Amino acid sequence: MESKTTDAVRDSRIAASVPQGFGELLRKRREEAELSVAALARQIGVVRTTITNIEQGMTTPSPHTLRLLASCKALRLTELESAEDESADAWHTQQYDPMQMVRGMDAVLNGPGGQLEQTLLYLDPQSAADWYQLSNSEQYMTAFRSKMPLDKLAERIIRESKGVGLDVDGLGCGDGKTETALMQRLADQMPAPPDLHLYLLDISHVLLYSAYRFAFDTLAPRRIPVAAIHGNFNDISKNPVLYMHPRSVRRLRVFLLMGYTFGNINDEPWFFRDLAACAQSGDLAVIDCQLVRAPTDRKDEIFANDAPIKTKRVPDAYTKFLSGPLRRHCNGLIGMKLRSELSTHCLVPGSYAVESWASVEKQDEPTRQFLLFRVKRYELEKLSECLRGLGWNTLQTWKYGPDNLAAVLLIQRQ
Ligand SMILES: C[S@@+](CC[C@H](N)C(=O)[O-])C[C@H]1O[C@@H](n2cnc3c(N)ncnc32)[C@H](O)[C@@H]1O
């Protein structure tokens, strides 16, 4: 049970993200839809006073209630808010506190060395801009993004949905281009207007804003509502807005982890255990990941075949992005060398990590070692087996990219 103080703090945060005059807008839309308060309450599974209190401006709707209201298509709430006031669809998750995270990053980068949690790589605006540049480079686009099997993925998702509406959560959406492209393909296979909602979540304001703009501009003509959520995907289980299913309307949720986000997460089993708790039976998740170049017990082959491990070099395309946080935040830095290393200390059986390390020189201080980034590579069957033990069955996998060394998995909550 949350205390009253926590409730008050939460309500004030939510209030900051709900558009002014929302109660009036709700009343207007309800009347236009010729719905009585009782009918609307029944339809979305709340008590009547919840609706009247919001309409009269006596309470601020929680994200949970907002989502329930948005699920009533006759109200056209998300659509109208998006068209009239683009900022209306930006929410914050409860634990989102960028100031505290930036301070934490500063402390880590000025500490004795050790591992950076991957979230820290995207926190400052320049880091986010560097990621944007990297993920939109011709090389990255040609090798990976343009090759993703989005048509087949959309087809299978539609088949699994059995005609119900889809709520798609793009977790760590970056620039949102892949997530938006998938939405277009889903919409292509649904009757118009498609019963599709897109929720974009990212820790970086810079990336989230560009994702929201791109998704909104692309999807608004097809009447697909888009909401942007500033937040930390590690907190998903604490934020009903990310997983709430309206009780009265059966919809399917599809969680997306595109652009190899899955393989950067520190503890993937932990993440997917939490996600299983948030999902309902039948909900879907999509994992986009890289595959092993050789099995973990054949290290010689990994050294021979996996370029960054063979050369011990961090690929040039990544150096600006990876070294940025140290260059900008590490006080007294006089030099830094990057290198790649192999690690088989990974939690998903059969996987290994390509680690990017920085050796940092500071004035009159001993050299420090920072582990900046871990990109894990997986064996598809062992990953599926691991996910099964965490509550997720693999429905289908597709290999893609150069030498078929990337893969997309569509998994389903048991
Ligand atoms: C590897 S990029 C992938 C971006 C995008 N999905 C794509 O396909 O290009 C990882 C994304 O996750 C975001 N991210 C990293 N850690 C996060 C966290 N803890 N919570 C929310 N977003 C996070 C980053 O800001 C970045 O946009």
The ligand as a Tripos MOL2 file, in Angstrom:
@<TRIPOS>MOLECULE
LIG
   27    29     1     0     0
SMALL
NO_CHARGES

@<TRIPOS>ATOM
      1 C1         20.2640    0.7660  -28.6550 C.3       1 LIG1
      2 S1         19.1760    2.1390  -28.6500 S.3       1 LIG1
      3 C2         17.8310    1.5370  -29.6310 C.3       1 LIG1
      4 C3         16.9200    2.6220  -30.1370 C.3       1 LIG1
      5 C4         15.7830    2.1980  -31.0710 C.3       1 LIG1
      6 N1         14.8740    1.2540  -30.4650 N.3       1 LIG1
      7 C5         16.2810    1.6800  -32.3840 C.2       1 LIG1
      8 O1         15.7610    0.6590  -32.8630 O.co2     1 LIG1
      9 O2         17.1770    2.2900  -32.9690 O.co2     1 LIG1
     10 C6         18.6010    2.0530  -26.9870 C.3       1 LIG1
     11 C7         17.5580    3.0960  -26.6410 C.3       1 LIG1
     12 O3         17.0860    2.8160  -25.3270 O.3       1 LIG1
     13 C8         17.0660    4.0020  -24.5410 C.3       1 LIG1
     14 N2         17.3110    3.5930  -23.1520 N.ar      1 LIG1
     15 C9         18.4440    3.1080  -22.6290 C.ar      1 LIG1
     16 N3         18.2650    2.7900  -21.3410 N.ar      1 LIG1
     17 C10        16.9900    3.1040  -21.0360 C.ar      1 LIG1
     18 C11        16.2050    3.0050  -19.8700 C.ar      1 LIG1
     19 N4         16.7250    2.5120  -18.7420 N.pl3     1 LIG1
     20 N5         14.9310    3.4000  -19.9220 N.ar      1 LIG1
     21 C12        14.3960    3.8880  -21.0620 C.ar      1 LIG1
     22 N6         15.0870    4.0240  -22.2080 N.ar      1 LIG1
     23 C13        16.3720    3.6160  -22.1990 C.ar      1 LIG1
     24 C14        18.1460    4.8730  -25.1150 C.3       1 LIG1
     25 O4         17.9400    6.2320  -24.8350 O.3       1 LIG1
     26 C15        18.0570    4.5390  -26.6000 C.3       1 LIG1
     27 O5         17.1430    5.3530  -27.2330 O.3       1 LIG1
@<TRIPOS>BOND
     1     1     2 1
     2     2     3 1
     3     2    10 1
     4     3     4 1
     5     4     5 1
     6     5     6 1
     7     5     7 1
     8     7     8 2
     9     7     9 1
    10    10    11 1
    11    11    12 1
    12    11    26 1
    13    12    13 1
    14    13    14 1
    15    13    24 1
    16    14    15 ar
    17    14    23 ar
    18    15    16 ar
    19    16    17 ar
    20    17    18 ar
    21    17    23 ar
    22    18    19 1
    23    18    20 ar
    24    20    21 ar
    25    21    22 ar
    26    22    23 ar
    27    24    25 1
    28    24    26 1
    29    26    27 1
@<TRIPOS>SUBSTRUCTURE
     1 LIG1         1 GROUP 0 **** ****
